[in-house]
Amino acid sequence: MSKLYKKSGVDVIKTDKLISQAQNFIKGSHNDKVLGNKLGFSAEYKVSKDVTLCAATDGVGTKAILAAELNAYNGIGQDLVAMCSNDLLCNKAKPLFFLDYFACSSVNSKQYTEILKSITRACKKINCSLIGGETAEMPSLYRGNHFDMAGFLIGIKENYKTLNIEKGDLIFGIKSNGFHSNGYSLIRKIIKQNKINIKRATFNKRKLSDLLMRPTRLYHRYIDKYDLKCIKTLSHITGGGVYSNFKRSIPKDSKFDLNITKLPKEYDFIKDNIKISDLELMEIFNCGIGMIFVINKKYYNRFVKRKLFSLIGEIK
């Protein structure tokens, strides 16, 4: 196991433990309208008998550092929106409105405008409104053109019949658009330790920077309300990788087989520069699958012919 991976794994375990401990006092703020965060993707709040809202918040992690170093902001706003909206989709919720938080040393008009435009474009793609946000200048915390950002998305949960996971159900995956917004601390360490010139380096005859800055897919664009009637459960593959995120969406005693044998070409960049197994990669990255869902096998033909969709496993 690589030292870089091992350190990352320890941080995840520590964070999960702290969150679990914090739940003991966080729940003290809840009322009977809070339905909780059962899937671990987005939280639900029952406004009335007929209306349940879902809320999600997230950031883009250290991908923001690469964006600042490359002065590339066209896709980072979509990363922010997608990290929230894809979590909302796991609760079968329709996005309503989005707010952003942007923090920097000093507002740079070009950087700030390009990021806001990127967020706005992404919101429009999923019929969501950007209705507000917050901008903070903190020169004592941020240096140069480095920044951080967070997103807050509210959606309305659609009323779909609960479908139980059963033996023989099929597991489908929808392709990712690269690394999305996870694993960038490891990627940046690889770049630093191998002294890679990120602005000039190429990979597979393309700019490495273009590969690393591909925006996260907005999966609301690929799954409609009719699909959601057939889908039993969905999982957004982010930090923690394929297995841990998928397990969050199914009953604890469920047994399954996943067959992701061929990793996308971009993972050669990781494997060429660090000693790491495919299993370790699947515990950090999405490994080419950004969203996983489960269906009854009778719906196989509905999804199998779609361009980005593939059958990747089965419930045992």
C-alpha positions, 0 to 999 in steps of 0.5 A: 500500500502506498504511503500517500494512500495510507495517509489519506485513508487515516484521515477519512477514518478519523473524520467519519469517527468525529462525525459519528460522535458529533451526531450525539449533540447535533440531533438535539437541534432536530424537530419532528420534521427532520427525516434525517440523512439515512443514505448519507448523501442529502438530508430530508425535511418534511415541510408538510404532508405533501412536501419534503425538501432535500438539502445538500452541501459540498465543495470541490476540495483541493481541485480548487488549488489546481484551478488557481495554479492553472488559472482555469475556472470554466468547469470548477463551478460545475464541479461545485453544483454537481457535487451537491446535485448528484447527492440530491439525485440519490434521494430522488429529489429535483433541484430548486435553488442553489447558493454559493460561498466564495472565499479568497485573499482579495477578489480578482474580477476575472477569477470571480466572474468566471467562477460565477458564470461557471456556477450559473451555467451548471445551474441552468443545465439542471433547471436550478436557480442560483439565488444568492451567495456570500463572498469573503476576502480573508488575506490572512487565510488565503494567499495569491489567487488561491480560493475556496468555495462551497455550495448549498442546494435545496430540492424537492423530493419526488414521491416515488414508491419505495422499491426493496433491494432483492436478490437478482437485482442488477447494478448499473453504472453511469460513466464519470467524466474523469476524476470529478472532484475527488482524490486531488490531494493524492494527485497533487502529491504525485505532481509535486513528488514527480516534479511534473510541470502541470502547465506543459505536461501531456498525457495520452497526446492531450494536455494533462491539465485538461484531463485533470480539470474535466468537470463533474457530470451532472447526472440529473441530465441523464436520469429522468422522473420515469427512470426514477420510478424504476430505480430502487436506489442510487449512489454518487461515487465521490470521496471514499471510492466505489465500494464505500459509497455504493454500500451506503445506498443498500441494506447492510446485510446485502451481498453483491458482486461488482465487475469493474475490470477495465479502468479508464485510460486516465488511471494510467497516469496514477499507476505510472507515478505511484505504486498502488493497486486497483483495489486501492484506487477504488477506495479513493476514486470513482474509477470511471463510474460516477453514479451507481443505481440498482434496478429489477432485471425486468428493466434491463433493456430500458438502460443497457443501450444508453451511451454512458450506461453499463451493467456492472454487477448484481445483488446476490 
